Amino acid sequence: MTNWIRKALLLAVSAAAAAGTLTAVGAPVAHSRPAGPATPPLAWGPCAPIPGTPVPAGQQCATLRVPLDHRAPGGRTVEVAVTRLRTDRPEARRGTLLVIPGGPGSSGVQRLAQKGEALRASTEGAYDLISLDPRGVGGSTRANCEIPEADRHLVTLRSWPAADGSIAENTGRARRTAASCARHGGPELRSFTTRNEVRDIDRLRAAVGERKVSVWGSSYGSYVGAVYAQEHPGRVDRLVLDSTGDPDPARVAYGWLANMAPGAAGRFPDFAAWAADPAREAEGLRLARRVEDVQPLFLDLARELDRVPKESQTPGVPLTGNRLRQALQNALYSDTAFAPLARLIRSAQDPQGRPVLTPDLAGALPDADAALTVAVICNDVRWPGPDSGYARRVAADRARHPLTAGMPANITPCAFWTYDEEPRPTRITDEGPSNVLMIQSLRDPATPLAGALKMRAALGERARMVTVGQGGHGMYLGNGNACGDRAVSDFLVTGKRPAQDTHCPN
């Protein structure tokens, strides 16, 4: 930050203090005069049931109508499903906390149902909690690409190369998916962007009557939160960025995918140590006697399944090498998934075994879910074109990171995407309030530490970072590290951050 900006900020703070308009730490946030465009009040009511997720008593849902194109606010509108869970301690309330889900593709309504009670307890009732289903998700306006079912399985929607490393099939699939989305997605699909999610969030903030909101964003949601704070710095009270990727505008989305290869490599030793632990013997889940033998075992099994897929308990959907590799990627997010992965491996090794595939591996995604997953990452930034050397990069990545077999470096529909206008991702900078706390695993398979450190550098003195020795993805109230949870909760309740970046051991 330049000296003249520092001086200007100091003068502004001094003037505000003299006028008595500064809010003390812990004081309620003024919210009687919402900033931004007028938004009609929301009609809150009961939330619809969420399969597999109990909805907390008191959680309410509503529909927020927002412009399809915020540059034409008087034109067509779309629906955004929103939700809230009010504090159970009104006397302790200091404001509203916005929970931003990850993905792209995760539901904020479901996220609040999953985390709301724990979040209220951890923040001592200091906040009303709100969230949203971003466009294209859950109860919000959806779009379809009419992608064939065979192309909507997780192992085909993600570009896993063929057993020999060839990407010819991936290239053909990426080309036809992009063409189908261009033909059938319409203006709704083209509106599924981070920038529009940020604009919709600001409409939600105004609709609940707040001048400022605090924010907890996880995974992709942390990037959304950082962009919101960059574009609306005066409307964010306290900002928590949980499990964060590299914000470089030239590598948004494309760089996140590429970073999953070293991320998986850095996280796998946690699974290997677990799978070689003698404690697994009694459970029948010990895969090797030595930690160093677990990775060769896994890679050999994946290659064998490449050659001879194994019949699973889902008719017509065998366990292939790439399905096993995808199961590993899923399992690395949390230690609680290690045992199911080990059972899958054991079943695949058994000549008489018929592996049980989890639903995300056993069937195709609904077309609207597949469309959304593709659309946001393609709409946000221009990816390298189809002739930019994907085959060469995949071969190098397969050699360097065999666990991910070249998938993170591979071609996607974004290489063939068409744009109404050139995408311009927001650049995150150190210009803004010093009100950001980052929390990050040292061994994150999806948003590895190297990317998070680039977000930390971009934010400068605006941020402090708490690193956590626990492996996995999603740290706050997610992976059982009491030290990390306490640091975030203390910040949200009191506004106090560590004086400098700090570490929580496992």
Stockholm file with secondary structure:
# STOCKHOLM 1.0

chainA/1-506         MTNWIRKALLLAVSAAAAAGTLTAVGAPVAHSRPAGPATPPLAWGPCAPIPGTPVPAGQQCATLRVPLDHRAPGGRTVEVAVTRLRTDRPEARRGTLLVIPGGPGSSGVQRLAQKGEALRASTEGAYDLISLDPRGVGGSTRANCEIPEADRHLVTLRSWPAADGSIAENTGRARRTAASCARHGGPELRSFTTRNEVRDIDRLRAAVGERKVSVWGSSYGSYVGAVYAQEHPGRVDRLVLDSTGDPDPARVAYGWLANMAPGAAGRFPDFAAWAADPAREAEGLRLARRVEDVQPLFLDLARELDRVPKESQTPGVPLTGNRLRQALQNALYSDTAFAPLARLIRSAQDPQGRPVLTPDLAGALPDADAALTVAVICNDVRWPGPDSGYARRVAADRARHPLTAGMPANITPCAFWTYDEEPRPTRITDEGPSNVLMIQSLRDPATPLAGALKMRAALGERARMVTVGQGGHGMYLGNGNACGDRAVSDFLVTGKRPAQDTHCPN
#=GR chainA/1-506 SS CCHHHHHHHHHHHHHHHHHTCCCCTTSCCCCSSCCSSCCCCCCCEECCCBTTBCCCTTCEEEEEEEESSTTSTTSCEEEEEEEEECCSCGGGCCEEEEEECCTTTCCHHHHHHHHHHHHHHHTTTCEEEEEECCTTSTTSCCCCCCCCGGGGBHHHHTTCCCTTSCCHHHHHHHHHHHHHHHHHSHHHHHTCSHHHHHHHHHHHHHHTTCSCEEEEEETHHHHHHHHHHHHCGGGEEEEEEESCCCCCTTTTTHHHHHHHHHHHHHHHHHHHHHHHCGGGGGGTCCCCSSGGGHHHHHHHHHHHHHHSCBCCSSTTCCBCHHHHHHHHHHHTTCGGGHHHHHHHHHHHHSTTCCCCCCHHHHSBCCHHHHHHHHHHHHHHSCCCCTTSCHHHHHHHHHHHCTTTTTGGGSCCGGGGCCCSSCCCCCCCCSCSCSCEEEEEESSCSSSCHHHHHHHHHHHGGGEEEEEESSCSSCCTTTSCCHHHHHHHHHHHHHCCCCSSCEEECC
#=GC SS_cons         CCHHHHHHHHHHHHHHHHHTCCCCTTSCCCCSSCCSSCCCCCCCEECCCBTTBCCCTTCEEEEEEEESSTTSTTSCEEEEEEEEECCSCGGGCCEEEEEECCTTTCCHHHHHHHHHHHHHHHTTTCEEEEEECCTTSTTSCCCCCCCCGGGGBHHHHTTCCCTTSCCHHHHHHHHHHHHHHHHHSHHHHHTCSHHHHHHHHHHHHHHTTCSCEEEEEETHHHHHHHHHHHHCGGGEEEEEEESCCCCCTTTTTHHHHHHHHHHHHHHHHHHHHHHHCGGGGGGTCCCCSSGGGHHHHHHHHHHHHHHSCBCCSSTTCCBCHHHHHHHHHHHTTCGGGHHHHHHHHHHHHSTTCCCCCCHHHHSBCCHHHHHHHHHHHHHHSCCCCTTSCHHHHHHHHHHHCTTTTTGGGSCCGGGGCCCSSCCCCCCCCSCSCSCEEEEEESSCSSSCHHHHHHHHHHHGGGEEEEEESSCSSCCTTTSCCHHHHHHHHHHHHHCCCCSSCEEECC
//
